[in-house]
Amino acid sequence: MRAAILQTTTGIDPAENARTIAYAIDRAAQGGADMLFTPEMVGYLDRDRRRAEATLTDEANSVLLAEARNAAAKSGLWVHLGSLPLKDERSDGRWANRCLVIDDSGAIRARYDKIHLFDVDLATGESWRESNVYGPGEQVVTVDTPWARMGLTICYDLRFPDLYRALTNAGATILLIPAAFTVPTGEAHWHVMQRARAIEGAAFVIAPAQTGLHADGRTTYGHSLVVDPWGEVLLDMGQKSGMAFADLDLSRIDAVRARVPAIANRRSLPLEVTRS
């Protein structure tokens, strides 16, 4: 399988972001990719909720999603939109941080709403309260593609290995972890956790990331990664925006799982812990 990875610095102009995605889909197809993978918040990235409120739409009216679906059908390419911020029909008025997978006919094959929300105070003084704006997802989602069953996650999900255990128990052999990681947390944990999720699941990890200084003032870490089931980093895009390609030898999955059969050796754990 040939994967195209988009690393970008998404801004606050929806039309420009839509053009970026359409161009990326065409470029990925020209490069011989089977599927394009894009970062979290690839449709719009803005921490100013008032400004975003005037711009965001629901899924049915998303110009970027429509553009991506048309471009996917035209190019005959599968497309993973790492996530789009979308207005949702939640009673509390919060939005959805939603990943979508589009097939080569332009049809939406899967949706996943981010389960774990980034509510933290960093030592640098940065404070994030994602749950003030977004409601958490409630479903663990895989999607079948012509190459493999893929497990869908987003960014902060990376820190919760039970989610990846559930995905690999459900047959996922490629784990998707699109992100917009902060620089401090990226420098400390990004590489080691991505490799850990690949090793634990004996699965490929594809982690497209936002990078650089964004129009809303935040800075993201970059370093989009592709990691193989043995934990070997096949691709690290550093901090520059752009596109890169990675060829995945899917026979590595069975080879690694035969070498260390951790998936087969898993056992269900009791819900209660015995204390002595």
SULHU-V98271 format. One line per field, one symbol per residue. psi: psi as a letter, one per 40 degrees, with the letter a starting at -180 (. if undefined). Layout:
psi: ???
This chain:
psi: hhhhhhhigiaehdddddddddddddddddeeidihhiiifedhhhehdddddediiiddehddddddddddddefhihhhdihhihifideeiihghiihhaeeeihdihhhhdhiggihideehhhgdeddiiiiehhhihhiedihihhihbdddegdddddddddeehehhhgiigiiddddddedddddddddddefiihhgiiiiahideeihidafhihhieeehhdhheaeiiaiiihhhgeeddddddddgfdddeiihiidihhh.
